[in-house]
């Protein structure tokens, strides 16, 4: 198995988040983006934080062999800038 290209992974995460924002599903993704930017975070840092939340949820899905948890994902978005790994 080859190691994924980090730039490709970042691009895929960003695309997934952009799709969430465009579809307003979940609405909390856009709300979190707006909240953090209004709170003084640089836009690129906000994208990194959103990507981290999605990455943690995807890793949990794989580790626990469970479906996507919208509740856990939204909870993690609302907790930003605290990351799920900070708990």
Secondary structure, DSSP 8 states (H G I E B T S, - for coil): -----HHHHHHHHHHHHHHHHHHTTTHHHHHHHHHHHHTT--HHHHHHHHHHHHHHHHHHHHHHT----HHHHHHHHHHTTS-GGG-
